[in-house]
Amino acid sequence: MIVSSFCIHAVASRKARNKAVADLIKLLRPGGQIAILDILHTNEYKKVFEQQGLINIRRSPMKFLYCMPSRYVIAEKK
């Protein structure tokens, strides 16, 4: 399992963020899961998950964790 918590949003450009997410997906073994908790860009991460062929993709409703609006996106590699 790969977990990212409140960090990918700090990557400046969309292209670089999407590449970072895609690079994390490459590290997953079949059946592995990735979970990204962040304050921004979770819909963007979800699209990368879809483009990379991940399954069981789930995006949470907005939560106020540590007083910051945040969402998580979770998926599994075939």
mmCIF file of the N, C-alpha and C atoms, coordinates in Angstrom:
data_MODEL
# 
_entry.id   MODEL 
# 
loop_
_atom_site.group_PDB 
_atom_site.id 
_atom_site.type_symbol 
_atom_site.label_atom_id 
_atom_site.label_alt_id 
_atom_site.label_comp_id 
_atom_site.label_asym_id 
_atom_site.label_entity_id 
_atom_site.label_seq_id 
_atom_site.pdbx_PDB_ins_code 
_atom_site.Cartn_x 
_atom_site.Cartn_y 
_atom_site.Cartn_z 
_atom_site.occupancy 
_atom_site.B_iso_or_equiv 
_atom_site.pdbx_formal_charge 
_atom_site.auth_seq_id 
_atom_site.auth_comp_id 
_atom_site.auth_asym_id 
_atom_site.auth_atom_id 
_atom_site.pdbx_PDB_model_num 
ATOM 1   N N  . MET A 1 1  ? 0.846   -1.177 0.000   1.00 0.00 ? 1  MET A N  1 
ATOM 2   C CA . MET A 1 1  ? 0.000   0.000  0.000   1.00 0.00 ? 1  MET A CA 1 
ATOM 3   C C  . MET A 1 1  ? 0.890   1.239  0.000   1.00 0.00 ? 1  MET A C  1 
ATOM 4   N N  . ILE A 1 2  ? 0.434   2.230  -0.745  1.00 0.00 ? 2  ILE A N  1 
ATOM 5   C CA . ILE A 1 2  ? 1.108   3.528  -0.771  1.00 0.00 ? 2  ILE A CA 1 
ATOM 6   C C  . ILE A 1 2  ? 0.148   4.551  -0.198  1.00 0.00 ? 2  ILE A C  1 
ATOM 7   N N  . VAL A 1 3  ? 0.629   5.364  0.731   1.00 0.00 ? 3  VAL A N  1 
ATOM 8   C CA . VAL A 1 3  ? -0.185  6.404  1.351   1.00 0.00 ? 3  VAL A CA 1 
ATOM 9   C C  . VAL A 1 3  ? 0.545   7.737  1.213   1.00 0.00 ? 3  VAL A C  1 
ATOM 10  N N  . SER A 1 4  ? -0.177  8.738  0.745   1.00 0.00 ? 4  SER A N  1 
ATOM 11  C CA . SER A 1 4  ? 0.347   10.096 0.664   1.00 0.00 ? 4  SER A CA 1 
ATOM 12  C C  . SER A 1 4  ? -0.604  10.986 1.453   1.00 0.00 ? 4  SER A C  1 
ATOM 13  N N  . SER A 1 5  ? -0.059  11.787 2.328   1.00 0.00 ? 5  SER A N  1 
ATOM 14  C CA . SER A 1 5  ? -0.898  12.606 3.200   1.00 0.00 ? 5  SER A CA 1 
ATOM 15  C C  . SER A 1 5  ? -0.459  14.069 3.152   1.00 0.00 ? 5  SER A C  1 
ATOM 16  N N  . PHE A 1 6  ? -1.316  14.897 2.593   1.00 0.00 ? 6  PHE A N  1 
ATOM 17  C CA . PHE A 1 6  ? -1.128  16.350 2.561   1.00 0.00 ? 6  PHE A CA 1 
ATOM 18  C C  . PHE A 1 6  ? 0.211   16.792 1.966   1.00 0.00 ? 6  PHE A C  1 
ATOM 19  N N  . CYS A 1 7  ? 0.615   16.201 0.828   1.00 0.00 ? 7  CYS A N  1 
ATOM 20  C CA . CYS A 1 7  ? 1.887   16.672 0.260   1.00 0.00 ? 7  CYS A CA 1 
ATOM 21  C C  . CYS A 1 7  ? 1.853   16.929 -1.252  1.00 0.00 ? 7  CYS A C  1 
ATOM 22  N N  . ILE A 1 8  ? 1.128   16.145 -2.021  1.00 0.00 ? 8  ILE A N  1 
ATOM 23  C CA . ILE A 1 8  ? 1.211   16.292 -3.479  1.00 0.00 ? 8  ILE A CA 1 
ATOM 24  C C  . ILE A 1 8  ? 0.662   17.640 -3.945  1.00 0.00 ? 8  ILE A C  1 
ATOM 25  N N  . HIS A 1 9  ? -0.268  18.233 -3.206  1.00 0.00 ? 9  HIS A N  1 
ATOM 26  C CA . HIS A 1 9  ? -0.802  19.541 -3.593  1.00 0.00 ? 9  HIS A CA 1 
ATOM 27  C C  . HIS A 1 9  ? 0.286   20.606 -3.673  1.00 0.00 ? 9  HIS A C  1 
ATOM 28  N N  . ALA A 1 10 ? 1.400   20.380 -2.987  1.00 0.00 ? 10 ALA A N  1 
ATOM 29  C CA . ALA A 1 10 ? 2.488   21.360 -2.960  1.00 0.00 ? 10 ALA A CA 1 
ATOM 30  C C  . ALA A 1 10 ? 3.338   21.338 -4.235  1.00 0.00 ? 10 ALA A C  1 
ATOM 31  N N  . VAL A 1 11 ? 3.160   20.329 -5.072  1.00 0.00 ? 11 VAL A N  1 
ATOM 32  C CA . VAL A 1 11 ? 3.864   20.289 -6.360  1.00 0.00 ? 11 VAL A CA 1 
ATOM 33  C C  . VAL A 1 11 ? 3.224   21.364 -7.240  1.00 0.00 ? 11 VAL A C  1 
ATOM 34  N N  . ALA A 1 12 ? 4.041   22.232 -7.783  1.00 0.00 ? 12 ALA A N  1 
ATOM 35  C CA . ALA A 1 12 ? 3.547   23.467 -8.403  1.00 0.00 ? 12 ALA A CA 1 
ATOM 36  C C  . ALA A 1 12 ? 2.656   23.287 -9.631  1.00 0.00 ? 12 ALA A C  1 
ATOM 37  N N  . SER A 1 13 ? 3.040   22.451 -10.564 1.00 0.00 ? 13 SER A N  1 
ATOM 38  C CA . SER A 1 13 ? 2.272   22.374 -11.813 1.00 0.00 ? 13 SER A CA 1 
ATOM 39  C C  . SER A 1 13 ? 1.410   21.120 -11.872 1.00 0.00 ? 13 SER A C  1 
ATOM 40  N N  . ARG A 1 14 ? 0.311   21.222 -12.609 1.00 0.00 ? 14 ARG A N  1 
ATOM 41  C CA . ARG A 1 14 ? -0.583  20.072 -12.793 1.00 0.00 ? 14 ARG A CA 1 
ATOM 42  C C  . ARG A 1 14 ? 0.172   18.910 -13.437 1.00 0.00 ? 14 ARG A C  1 
ATOM 43  N N  . LYS A 1 15 ? 0.959   19.208 -14.444 1.00 0.00 ? 15 LYS A N  1 
ATOM 44  C CA . LYS A 1 15 ? 1.713   18.166 -15.150 1.00 0.00 ? 15 LYS A CA 1 
ATOM 45  C C  . LYS A 1 15 ? 2.627   17.417 -14.177 1.00 0.00 ? 15 LYS A C  1 
ATOM 46  N N  . ALA A 1 16 ? 3.326   18.145 -13.332 1.00 0.00 ? 16 ALA A N  1 
ATOM 47  C CA . ALA A 1 16 ? 4.243   17.526 -12.368 1.00 0.00 ? 16 ALA A CA 1 
ATOM 48  C C  . ALA A 1 16 ? 3.469   16.741 -11.301 1.00 0.00 ? 16 ALA A C  1 
ATOM 49  N N  . ARG A 1 17 ? 2.320   17.247 -10.859 1.00 0.00 ? 17 ARG A N  1 
ATOM 50  C CA . ARG A 1 17 ? 1.495   16.508 -9.889  1.00 0.00 ? 17 ARG A CA 1 
ATOM 51  C C  . ARG A 1 17 ? 0.998   15.203 -10.492 1.00 0.00 ? 17 ARG A C  1 
ATOM 52  N N  . ASN A 1 18 ? 0.491   15.286 -11.719 1.00 0.00 ? 18 ASN A N  1 
ATOM 53  C CA . ASN A 1 18 ? -0.004  14.072 -12.372 1.00 0.00 ? 18 ASN A CA 1 
ATOM 54  C C  . ASN A 1 18 ? 1.106   13.051 -12.575 1.00 0.00 ? 18 ASN A C  1 
ATOM 55  N N  . LYS A 1 19 ? 2.303   13.526 -12.907 1.00 0.00 ? 19 LYS A N  1 
ATOM 56  C CA . LYS A 1 19 ? 3.445   12.625 -13.057 1.00 0.00 ? 19 LYS A CA 1 
ATOM 57  C C  . LYS A 1 19 ? 3.804   11.996 -11.717 1.00 0.00 ? 19 LYS A C  1 
ATOM 58  N N  . ALA A 1 20 ? 3.766   12.769 -10.648 1.00 0.00 ? 20 ALA A N  1 
ATOM 59  C CA . ALA A 1 20 ? 4.067   12.233 -9.314  1.00 0.00 ? 20 ALA A CA 1 
ATOM 60  C C  . ALA A 1 20 ? 3.090   11.120 -8.948  1.00 0.00 ? 20 ALA A C  1 
ATOM 61  N N  . VAL A 1 21 ? 1.801   11.344 -9.215  1.00 0.00 ? 21 VAL A N  1 
ATOM 62  C CA . VAL A 1 21 ? 0.792   10.314 -8.924  1.00 0.00 ? 21 VAL A CA 1 
ATOM 63  C C  . VAL A 1 21 ? 1.029   9.089  -9.800  1.00 0.00 ? 21 VAL A C  1 
ATOM 64  N N  . ALA A 1 22 ? 1.279   9.297  -11.087 1.00 0.00 ? 22 ALA A N  1 
ATOM 65  C CA . ALA A 1 22 ? 1.539   8.173  -11.994 1.00 0.00 ? 22 ALA A CA 1 
ATOM 66  C C  . ALA A 1 22 ? 2.782   7.389  -11.559 1.00 0.00 ? 22 ALA A C  1 
ATOM 67  N N  . ASP A 1 23 ? 3.810   8.087  -11.102 1.00 0.00 ? 23 ASP A N  1 
ATOM 68  C CA . ASP A 1 23 ? 5.028   7.407  -10.627 1.00 0.00 ? 23 ASP A CA 1 
ATOM 69  C C  . ASP A 1 23 ? 4.742   6.565  -9.381  1.00 0.00 ? 23 ASP A C  1 
ATOM 70  N N  . LEU A 1 24 ? 3.892   7.058  -8.488  1.00 0.00 ? 24 LEU A N  1 
ATOM 71  C CA . LEU A 1 24 ? 3.518   6.264  -7.317  1.00 0.00 ? 24 LEU A CA 1 
ATOM 72  C C  . LEU A 1 24 ? 2.778   4.998  -7.745  1.00 0.00 ? 24 LEU A C  1 
ATOM 73  N N  . ILE A 1 25 ? 1.895   5.134  -8.725  1.00 0.00 ? 25 ILE A N  1 
ATOM 74  C CA . ILE A 1 25 ? 1.132   3.978  -9.208  1.00 0.00 ? 25 ILE A CA 1 
ATOM 75  C C  . ILE A 1 25 ? 2.067   2.918  -9.772  1.00 0.00 ? 25 ILE A C  1 
ATOM 76  N N  . LYS A 1 26 ? 3.135   3.330  -10.437 1.00 0.00 ? 26 LYS A N  1 
ATOM 77  C CA . LYS A 1 26 ? 4.101   2.375  -10.996 1.00 0.00 ? 26 LYS A CA 1 
ATOM 78  C C  . LYS A 1 26 ? 4.729   1.509  -9.908  1.00 0.00 ? 26 LYS A C  1 
ATOM 79  N N  . LEU A 1 27 ? 4.827   2.037  -8.699  1.00 0.00 ? 27 LEU A N  1 
ATOM 80  C CA . LEU A 1 27 ? 5.430   1.290  -7.596  1.00 0.00 ? 27 LEU A CA 1 
ATOM 81  C C  . LEU A 1 27 ? 4.513   0.205  -7.030  1.00 0.00 ? 27 LEU A C  1 
ATOM 82  N N  . LEU A 1 28 ? 3.216   0.296  -7.338  1.00 0.00 ? 28 LEU A N  1 
ATOM 83  C CA . LEU A 1 28 ? 2.253   -0.661 -6.798  1.00 0.00 ? 28 LEU A CA 1 
ATOM 84  C C  . LEU A 1 28 ? 2.380   -2.029 -7.456  1.00 0.00 ? 28 LEU A C  1 
ATOM 85  N N  . ARG A 1 29 ? 2.285   -3.057 -6.652  1.00 0.00 ? 29 ARG A N  1 
ATOM 86  C CA . ARG A 1 29 ? 2.172   -4.415 -7.179  1.00 0.00 ? 29 ARG A CA 1 
ATOM 87  C C  . ARG A 1 29 ? 0.708   -4.667 -7.532  1.00 0.00 ? 29 ARG A C  1 
ATOM 88  N N  . PRO A 1 30 ? 0.432   -5.654 -8.381  1.00 0.00 ? 30 PRO A N  1 
ATOM 89  C CA . PRO A 1 30 ? -0.964  -6.014 -8.628  1.00 0.00 ? 30 PRO A CA 1 
ATOM 90  C C  . PRO A 1 30 ? -1.662  -6.338 -7.299  1.00 0.00 ? 30 PRO A C  1 
ATOM 91  N N  . GLY A 1 31 ? -2.853  -5.793 -7.134  1.00 0.00 ? 31 GLY A N  1 
ATOM 92  C CA . GLY A 1 31 ? -3.597  -5.968 -5.891  1.00 0.00 ? 31 GLY A CA 1 
ATOM 93  C C  . GLY A 1 31 ? -3.257  -4.927 -4.844  1.00 0.00 ? 31 GLY A C  1 
ATOM 94  N N  . GLY A 1 32 ? -2.226  -4.124 -5.089  1.00 0.00 ? 32 GLY A N  1 
ATOM 95  C CA . GLY A 1 32 ? -1.834  -3.082 -4.147  1.00 0.00 ? 32 GLY A CA 1 
ATOM 96  C C  . GLY A 1 32 ? -2.801  -1.916 -4.186  1.00 0.00 ? 32 GLY A C  1 
ATOM 97  N N  . GLN A 1 33 ? -2.823  -1.154 -3.115  1.00 0.00 ? 33 GLN A N  1 
ATOM 98  C CA . GLN A 1 33 ? -3.712  -0.008 -3.006  1.00 0.00 ? 33 GLN A CA 1 
ATOM 99  C C  . GLN A 1 33 ? -2.914  1.277  -2.832  1.00 0.00 ? 33 GLN A C  1 
ATOM 100 N N  . ILE A 1 34 ? -3.506  2.357  -3.313  1.00 0.00 ? 34 ILE A N  1 
ATOM 101 C CA . ILE A 1 34 ? -2.934  3.684  -3.126  1.00 0.00 ? 34 ILE A CA 1 
ATOM 102 C C  . ILE A 1 34 ? -4.004  4.563  -2.491  1.00 0.00 ? 34 ILE A C  1 
ATOM 103 N N  . ALA A 1 35 ? -3.601  5.374  -1.529  1.00 0.00 ? 35 ALA A N  1 
ATOM 104 C CA . ALA A 1 35 ? -4.514  6.299  -0.860  1.00 0.00 ? 35 ALA A CA 1 
ATOM 105 C C  . ALA A 1 35 ? -3.832  7.658  -0.787  1.00 0.00 ? 35 ALA A C  1 
ATOM 106 N N  . ILE A 1 36 ? -4.515  8.675  -1.281  1.00 0.00 ? 36 ILE A N  1 
ATOM 107 C CA . ILE A 1 36 ? -3.992  10.036 -1.235  1.00 0.00 ? 36 ILE A CA 1 
ATOM 108 C C  . ILE A 1 36 ? -4.975  10.898 -0.450  1.00 0.00 ? 36 ILE A C  1 
ATOM 109 N N  . LEU A 1 37 ? -4.517  11.476 0.636   1.00 0.00 ? 37 LEU A N  1 
ATOM 110 C CA . LEU A 1 37 ? -5.288  12.423 1.438   1.00 0.00 ? 37 LEU A CA 1 
ATOM 111 C C  . LEU A 1 37 ? -4.703  13.798 1.163   1.00 0.00 ? 37 LEU A C  1 
ATOM 112 N N  . ASP A 1 38 ? -5.543  14.730 0.746   1.00 0.00 ? 38 ASP A N  1 
ATOM 113 C CA . ASP A 1 38 ? -5.001  16.044 0.396   1.00 0.00 ? 38 ASP A CA 1 
ATOM 114 C C  . ASP A 1 38 ? -6.074  17.123 0.509   1.00 0.00 ? 38 ASP A C  1 
ATOM 115 N N  . ILE A 1 39 ? -5.631  18.367 0.477   1.00 0.00 ? 39 ILE A N  1 
ATOM 116 C CA . ILE A 1 39 ? -6.556  19.489 0.605   1.00 0.00 ? 39 ILE A CA 1 
ATOM 117 C C  . ILE A 1 39 ? -7.014  20.013 -0.749  1.00 0.00 ? 39 ILE A C  1 
ATOM 118 N N  . LEU A 1 40 ? -6.286  19.717 -1.795  1.00 0.00 ? 40 LEU A N  1 
ATOM 119 C CA . LEU A 1 40 ? -6.607  20.171 -3.147  1.00 0.00 ? 40 LEU A CA 1 
ATOM 120 C C  . LEU A 1 40 ? -6.375  19.045 -4.157  1.00 0.00 ? 40 LEU A C  1 
ATOM 121 N N  . HIS A 1 41 ? -6.946  19.183 -5.330  1.00 0.00 ? 41 HIS A N  1 
ATOM 122 C CA . HIS A 1 41 ? -6.626  18.370 -6.506  1.00 0.00 ? 41 HIS A CA 1 
ATOM 123 C C  . HIS A 1 41 ? -7.056  16.895 -6.444  1.00 0.00 ? 41 HIS A C  1 
ATOM 124 N N  . THR A 1 42 ? -7.917  16.504 -5.525  1.00 0.00 ? 42 THR A N  1 
ATOM 125 C CA . THR A 1 42 ? -8.265  15.080 -5.438  1.00 0.00 ? 42 THR A CA 1 
ATOM 126 C C  . THR A 1 42 ? -9.031  14.595 -6.667  1.00 0.00 ? 42 THR A C  1 
ATOM 127 N N  . ASN A 1 43 ? -9.799  15.468 -7.300  1.00 0.00 ? 43 ASN A N  1 
ATOM 128 C CA . ASN A 1 43 ? -10.481 15.052 -8.532  1.00 0.00 ? 43 ASN A CA 1 
ATOM 129 C C  . ASN A 1 43 ? -9.462  14.808 -9.637  1.00 0.00 ? 43 ASN A C  1 
ATOM 130 N N  . GLU A 1 44 ? -8.414  15.603 -9.656  1.00 0.00 ? 44 GLU A N  1 
ATOM 131 C CA . GLU A 1 44 ? -7.312  15.427 -10.606 1.00 0.00 ? 44 GLU A CA 1 
ATOM 132 C C  . GLU A 1 44 ? -6.622  14.069 -10.371 1.00 0.00 ? 44 GLU A C  1 
ATOM 133 N N  . TYR A 1 45 ? -6.355  13.737 -9.113  1.00 0.00 ? 45 TYR A N  1 
ATOM 134 C CA . TYR A 1 45 ? -5.724  12.446 -8.790  1.00 0.00 ? 45 TYR A CA 1 
ATOM 135 C C  . TYR A 1 45 ? -6.625  11.302 -9.226  1.00 0.00 ? 45 TYR A C  1 
ATOM 136 N N  . LYS A 1 46 ? -7.922  11.458 -9.014  1.00 0.00 ? 46 LYS A N  1 
ATOM 137 C CA . LYS A 1 46 ? -8.891  10.429 -9.418  1.00 0.00 ? 46 LYS A CA 1 
ATOM 138 C C  . LYS A 1 46 ? -8.816  10.192 -10.925 1.00 0.00 ? 46 LYS A C  1 
ATOM 139 N N  . LYS A 1 47 ? -8.699  11.254 -11.699 1.00 0.00 ? 47 LYS A N  1 
ATOM 140 C CA . LYS A 1 47 ? -8.584  11.114 -13.161 1.00 0.00 ? 47 LYS A CA 1 
ATOM 141 C C  . LYS A 1 47 ? -7.318  10.369 -13.552 1.00 0.00 ? 47 LYS A C  1 
ATOM 142 N N  . VAL A 1 48 ? -6.219  10.638 -12.856 1.00 0.00 ? 48 VAL A N  1 
ATOM 143 C CA . VAL A 1 48 ? -4.974  9.905  -13.131 1.00 0.00 ? 48 VAL A CA 1 
ATOM 144 C C  . VAL A 1 48 ? -5.162  8.429  -12.798 1.00 0.00 ? 48 VAL A C  1 
ATOM 145 N N  . PHE A 1 49 ? -5.818  8.133  -11.683 1.00 0.00 ? 49 PHE A N  1 
ATOM 146 C CA . PHE A 1 49 ? -6.108  6.740  -11.322 1.00 0.00 ? 49 PHE A CA 1 
ATOM 147 C C  . PHE A 1 49 ? -6.874  6.058  -12.449 1.00 0.00 ? 49 PHE A C  1 
ATOM 148 N N  . GLU A 1 50 ? -7.895  6.741  -12.973 1.00 0.00 ? 50 GLU A N  1 
ATOM 149 C CA . GLU A 1 50 ? -8.697  6.174  -14.057 1.00 0.00 ? 50 GLU A CA 1 
ATOM 150 C C  . GLU A 1 50 ? -7.849  5.954  -15.307 1.00 0.00 ? 50 GLU A C  1 
ATOM 151 N N  . GLN A 1 51 ? -7.037  6.941  -15.675 1.00 0.00 ? 51 GLN A N  1 
ATOM 152 C CA . GLN A 1 51 ? -6.179  6.847  -16.865 1.00 0.00 ? 51 GLN A CA 1 
ATOM 153 C C  . GLN A 1 51 ? -5.166  5.718  -16.740 1.00 0.00 ? 51 GLN A C  1 
ATOM 154 N N  . GLN A 1 52 ? -4.719  5.444  -15.525 1.00 0.00 ? 52 GLN A N  1 
ATOM 155 C CA . GLN A 1 52 ? -3.718  4.403  -15.288 1.00 0.00 ? 52 GLN A CA 1 
ATOM 156 C C  . GLN A 1 52 ? -4.354  3.016  -15.116 1.00 0.00 ? 52 GLN A C  1 
ATOM 157 N N  . GLY A 1 53 ? -5.678  2.937  -15.219 1.00 0.00 ? 53 GLY A N  1 
ATOM 158 C CA . GLY A 1 53 ? -6.365  1.655  -15.179 1.00 0.00 ? 53 GLY A CA 1 
ATOM 159 C C  . GLY A 1 53 ? -6.600  1.080  -13.793 1.00 0.00 ? 53 GLY A C  1 
ATOM 160 N N  . LEU A 1 54 ? -6.545  1.924  -12.762 1.00 0.00 ? 54 LEU A N  1 
ATOM 161 C CA . LEU A 1 54 ? -6.818  1.431  -11.417 1.00 0.00 ? 54 LEU A CA 1 
ATOM 162 C C  . LEU A 1 54 ? -8.304  1.108  -11.274 1.00 0.00 ? 54 LEU A C  1 
ATOM 163 N N  . ILE A 1 55 ? -8.614  0.278  -10.300 1.00 0.00 ? 55 ILE A N  1 
ATOM 164 C CA . ILE A 1 55 ? -9.999  -0.149 -10.083 1.00 0.00 ? 55 ILE A CA 1 
ATOM 165 C C  . ILE A 1 55 ? -10.445 0.216  -8.669  1.00 0.00 ? 55 ILE A C  1 
ATOM 166 N N  . ASN A 1 56 ? -11.738 0.070  -8.422  1.00 0.00 ? 56 ASN A N  1 
ATOM 167 C CA . ASN A 1 56 ? -12.322 0.362  -7.103  1.00 0.00 ? 56 ASN A CA 1 
ATOM 168 C C  . ASN A 1 56 ? -11.928 1.757  -6.607  1.00 0.00 ? 56 ASN A C  1 
ATOM 169 N N  . ILE A 1 57 ? -12.021 2.720  -7.487  1.00 0.00 ? 57 ILE A N  1 
ATOM 170 C CA . ILE A 1 57 ? -11.639 4.103  -7.155  1.00 0.00 ? 57 ILE A CA 1 
ATOM 171 C C  . ILE A 1 57 ? -12.751 4.754  -6.339  1.00 0.00 ? 57 ILE A C  1 
ATOM 172 N N  . ARG A 1 58 ? -12.353 5.319  -5.212  1.00 0.00 ? 58 ARG A N  1 
ATOM 173 C CA . ARG A 1 58 ? -13.308 5.997  -4.334  1.00 0.00 ? 58 ARG A CA 1 
ATOM 174 C C  . ARG A 1 58 ? -12.740 7.355  -3.925  1.00 0.00 ? 58 ARG A C  1 
ATOM 175 N N  . ARG A 1 59 ? -13.589 8.362  -3.989  1.00 0.00 ? 59 ARG A N  1 
ATOM 176 C CA . ARG A 1 59 ? -13.216 9.714  -3.553  1.00 0.00 ? 59 ARG A CA 1 
ATOM 177 C C  . ARG A 1 59 ? -14.201 10.130 -2.461  1.00 0.00 ? 59 ARG A C  1 
ATOM 178 N N  . SER A 1 60 ? -13.677 10.523 -1.342  1.00 0.00 ? 60 SER A N  1 
ATOM 179 C CA . SER A 1 60 ? -14.525 10.831 -0.187  1.00 0.00 ? 60 SER A CA 1 
ATOM 180 C C  . SER A 1 60 ? -15.214 12.178 -0.346  1.00 0.00 ? 60 SER A C  1 
ATOM 181 N N  . PRO A 1 61 ? -16.286 12.374 0.411   1.00 0.00 ? 61 PRO A N  1 
ATOM 182 C CA . PRO A 1 61 ? -16.835 13.723 0.517   1.00 0.00 ? 61 PRO A CA 1 
ATOM 183 C C  . PRO A 1 61 ? -15.857 14.600 1.299   1.00 0.00 ? 61 PRO A C  1 
ATOM 184 N N  . MET A 1 62 ? -16.073 15.897 1.242   1.00 0.00 ? 62 MET A N  1 
ATOM 185 C CA . MET A 1 62 ? -15.204 16.834 1.960   1.00 0.00 ? 62 MET A CA 1 
ATOM 186 C C  . MET A 1 62 ? -15.290 16.563 3.461   1.00 0.00 ? 62 MET A C  1 
ATOM 187 N N  . LYS A 1 63 ? -14.136 16.495 4.085   1.00 0.00 ? 63 LYS A N  1 
ATOM 188 C CA . LYS A 1 63 ? -14.030 16.335 5.538   1.00 0.00 ? 63 LYS A CA 1 
ATOM 189 C C  . LYS A 1 63 ? -13.242 17.527 6.072   1.00 0.00 ? 63 LYS A C  1 
ATOM 190 N N  . PHE A 1 64 ? -13.381 17.789 7.344   1.00 0.00 ? 64 PHE A N  1 
ATOM 191 C CA . PHE A 1 64 ? -12.607 18.856 7.971   1.00 0.00 ? 64 PHE A CA 1 
ATOM 192 C C  . PHE A 1 64 ? -11.672 18.228 8.991   1.00 0.00 ? 64 PHE A C  1 
ATOM 193 N N  . LEU A 1 65 ? -10.600 17.644 8.465   1.00 0.00 ? 65 LEU A N  1 
ATOM 194 C CA . LEU A 1 65 ? -9.604  16.968 9.272   1.00 0.00 ? 65 LEU A CA 1 
ATOM 195 C C  . LEU A 1 65 ? -8.563  17.985 9.723   1.00 0.00 ? 65 LEU A C  1 
ATOM 196 N N  . TYR A 1 66 ? -8.321  18.062 10.991  1.00 0.00 ? 66 TYR A N  1 
ATOM 197 C CA . TYR A 1 66 ? -7.367  19.032 11.538  1.00 0.00 ? 66 TYR A CA 1 
ATOM 198 C C  . TYR A 1 66 ? -7.731  20.458 11.117  1.00 0.00 ? 66 TYR A C  1 
ATOM 199 N N  . CYS A 1 67 ? -9.026  20.726 10.985  1.00 0.00 ? 67 CYS A N  1 
ATOM 200 C CA . CYS A 1 67 ? -9.559  22.040 10.614  1.00 0.00 ? 67 CYS A CA 1 
ATOM 201 C C  . CYS A 1 67 ? -9.242  22.443 9.176   1.00 0.00 ? 67 CYS A C  1 
ATOM 202 N N  . MET A 1 68 ? -8.751  21.506 8.358   1.00 0.00 ? 68 MET A N  1 
ATOM 203 C CA . MET A 1 68 ? -8.502  21.788 6.951   1.00 0.00 ? 68 MET A CA 1 
ATOM 204 C C  . MET A 1 68 ? -9.504  20.995 6.119   1.00 0.00 ? 68 MET A C  1 
ATOM 205 N N  . PRO A 1 69 ? -10.128 21.630 5.141   1.00 0.00 ? 69 PRO A N  1 
ATOM 206 C CA . PRO A 1 69 ? -11.000 20.860 4.263   1.00 0.00 ? 69 PRO A CA 1 
ATOM 207 C C  . PRO A 1 69 ? -10.148 19.881 3.456   1.00 0.00 ? 69 PRO A C  1 
ATOM 208 N N  . SER A 1 70 ? -10.495 18.619 3.494   1.00 0.00 ? 70 SER A N  1 
ATOM 209 C CA . SER A 1 70 ? -9.680  17.613 2.809   1.00 0.00 ? 70 SER A CA 1 
ATOM 210 C C  . SER A 1 70 ? -10.560 16.490 2.292   1.00 0.00 ? 70 SER A C  1 
ATOM 211 N N  . ARG A 1 71 ? -10.013 15.729 1.363   1.00 0.00 ? 71 ARG A N  1 
ATOM 212 C CA . ARG A 1 71 ? -10.651 14.543 0.799   1.00 0.00 ? 71 ARG A CA 1 
ATOM 213 C C  . ARG A 1 71 ? -9.576  13.478 0.636   1.00 0.00 ? 71 ARG A C  1 
ATOM 214 N N  . TYR A 1 72 ? -10.024 12.233 0.553   1.00 0.00 ? 72 TYR A N  1 
ATOM 215 C CA . TYR A 1 72 ? -9.092  11.178 0.184   1.00 0.00 ? 72 TYR A CA 1 
ATOM 216 C C  . TYR A 1 72 ? -9.579  10.520 -1.094  1.00 0.00 ? 72 TYR A C  1 
ATOM 217 N N  . VAL A 1 73 ? -8.635  9.943  -1.823  1.00 0.00 ? 73 VAL A N  1 
ATOM 218 C CA . VAL A 1 73 ? -8.923  9.152  -2.999  1.00 0.00 ? 73 VAL A CA 1 
ATOM 219 C C  . VAL A 1 73 ? -8.176  7.837  -2.806  1.00 0.00 ? 73 VAL A C  1 
ATOM 220 N N  . ILE A 1 74 ? -8.886  6.736  -2.977  1.00 0.00 ? 74 ILE A N  1 
ATOM 221 C CA . ILE A 1 74 ? -8.307  5.408  -2.788  1.00 0.00 ? 74 ILE A CA 1 
ATOM 222 C C  . ILE A 1 74 ? -8.597  4.571  -4.021  1.00 0.00 ? 74 ILE A C  1 
ATOM 223 N N  . ALA A 1 75 ? -7.641  3.746  -4.440  1.00 0.00 ? 75 ALA A N  1 
ATOM 224 C CA . ALA A 1 75 ? -7.845  2.864  -5.582  1.00 0.00 ? 75 ALA A CA 1 
ATOM 225 C C  . ALA A 1 75 ? -6.964  1.630  -5.441  1.00 0.00 ? 75 ALA A C  1 
ATOM 226 N N  . GLU A 1 76 ? -7.197  0.682  -6.334  1.00 0.00 ? 76 GLU A N  1 
ATOM 227 C CA . GLU A 1 76 ? -6.467  -0.589 -6.308  1.00 0.00 ? 76 GLU A CA 1 
ATOM 228 C C  . GLU A 1 76 ? -5.940  -0.892 -7.704  1.00 0.00 ? 76 GLU A C  1 
ATOM 229 N N  . LYS A 1 77 ? -4.762  -1.482 -7.763  1.00 0.00 ? 77 LYS A N  1 
ATOM 230 C CA . LYS A 1 77 ? -4.183  -1.879 -9.037  1.00 0.00 ? 77 LYS A CA 1 
ATOM 231 C C  . LYS A 1 77 ? -4.630  -3.287 -9.364  1.00 0.00 ? 77 LYS A C  1 
ATOM 232 N N  . LYS A 1 78 ? -5.030  -3.506 -10.613 1.00 0.00 ? 78 LYS A N  1 
ATOM 233 C CA . LYS A 1 78 ? -5.447  -4.842 -11.058 1.00 0.00 ? 78 LYS A CA 1 
ATOM 234 C C  . LYS A 1 78 ? -4.330  -5.840 -10.908 1.00 0.00 ? 78 LYS A C  1 
# 
